[in-house]
Amino acid sequence: MTSASQHQPRVALVTGAGRGIGRGIATALGARNWRVLVNYRSDADSAASCVQQIEDSGGEARSIQADVASADGRATLLRESLAAWGGVDLLVNNAGMAPRQRVDILEMSEASYDEVMGVNLRGPFFLTQAIARHMLAAERGGTIINISSMSAVVASTSRGEYCISKAGMGMMTKLFADRLADQGILVYELRPGIVETDMTAVVLERYQRLVAEGLTPIRRLGLPEDVARACLAIVEGHFPFSTGEVINVDGGQHLQRL
């Protein structure tokens, strides 16, 4: 951590932590003696399983049901997070969704746009605002990690709302990094590529074929554990002179190649 006292138990709030990348991050933190707040929107069983996995590894965890897209949900999340262990040292904005249907941007509905932006950008922005205010009041620094996507810079015209939301998260990272650095709060963006999760399951065979054909220099799909390792590198203090930084976890897909 940036300036939290080392003797104090460190508390991490990971949104969308029941499955996929969020679960990989939550369990990795739990195994490193973090107290983990496992946020979920609707899948209580997956969240409970994540908590159990952390406890089985010797860590401490609690689940919190809240929808980050909702102002009431964010208020609940902040209130219950502070009630659990008295503070939050690390916020991981991981909760996200793809559009319910992939359609051409000429056919995209306003309802789909609003739903995806609410979960992927508006929710994380205002949750970060609330958690940052708490961190400032606590005067012990902190870390914020935004889980973005290669879709922040790679156009996909069948899911434009998702791409726009992740591009917006990139600017959100810069804004909070600039605003909070003087107070010892560092902000980072992890930008995963194609990772094997529930979100990619519907097009997994296509992605596997593209990767095998050379879409990425490292010819395999990513795993939640790959993103979790990048998260651990940040919170264990290996980037103390960086903030607003983008770390690609994408098998090299961001490289421009001939």
HELIX and SHEET records of a PDB file:
HELIX    1   1 GLY A   20  ALA A   31  1                                  12    
HELIX    2   2 ALA A   44  ASP A   56  1                                  13    
HELIX    3   3 ALA A   71  TRP A   85  1                                  15    
HELIX    4   4 GLU A  110  MET A  117  1                                   8    
HELIX    5   5 GLY A  118  ARG A  122  3                                   5    
HELIX    6   6 GLY A  123  ALA A  138  1                                  16    
HELIX    7   7 MET A  150  ALA A  152  5                                   3    
HELIX    8   8 GLY A  160  LEU A  180  1                                  21    
HELIX    9   9 ALA A  181  GLN A  183  5                                   3    
HELIX   10  10 ALA A  201  VAL A  203  5                                   3    
HELIX   11  11 LEU A  204  ALA A  212  1                                   9    
HELIX   12  12 PRO A  224  VAL A  235  1                                  12    
SHEET    1   A 7 GLU A  60  GLN A  65  0                                        
SHEET    2   A 7 ARG A  35  TYR A  40  1                                        
SHEET    3   A 7 VAL A  11  VAL A  14  1                                        
SHEET    4   A 7 LEU A  90  ASN A  93  1                                        
SHEET    5   A 7 GLY A 142  ILE A 147  1                                        
SHEET    6   A 7 ILE A 185  PRO A 192  1                                        
SHEET    7   A 7 GLU A 245  VAL A 249  1                                        
END                                                                             
